[in-house]
Amino acid sequence: MNQRHLRWLYVVGIAFNLVAMASAASTGAMLYAVTFGLVTVYLGARYWMIARS
């Protein structure tokens, strides 16, 4: 898989996690919302690492 495809997958993953985080937060499931937030931060860091190379 090349760099362009990986960046696209990370962007899609970040978008899905943001939607899931907002959904969990709106229903009051804060533990799930925090977990989705941490996964989003991780995917953002991985995207940043791939984008720099």
N, C-alpha and C positions, 0 to 999 in steps of 0.2 A: 504494500500500500504506500503510495507516495505522500509527500507532505501536504499537498492540497486536499487530498481526501481525508487525512487525519484532522486537519484544521476544521473541515466541514463537519466531521463527526463530533468533534469537541463542541462546536457551536450548537449543534442540534442537542447534544447532551445537556449543555448549560441551559438551553431554552426549556427543555422538558423538566429539568430540575427546578427551575424558577417557577414554572406553572405548578408543579407538585408542591413546592414550598408554600406558595400563596394559597393553594387549596387547603393544605394541612393547617396553616395558620388561621384561615378563615373559619375552620371548623373547631378550632380550639386545641388541636393536637400539637402542642408546642414542641414536644420531644421529636416528633416526626419532622416538623418544620425546621428545627435546628439541625437535624441530621441531613435533610436535603440542602440546607444552607452550607454545611461543611463539605458535602459532595460537590456543590457548585463552586466553592472556593478551590477545592482540589482540581476540578476540571479547568477552571480558569488559570490556575498556575501551570497545568500541563499545556494548555493552549499557548500561554505566554512563552513557555520554553520551546515549543515547536515553532512558533511564529518568529522567534529570534534566530533560529538556525537556518 
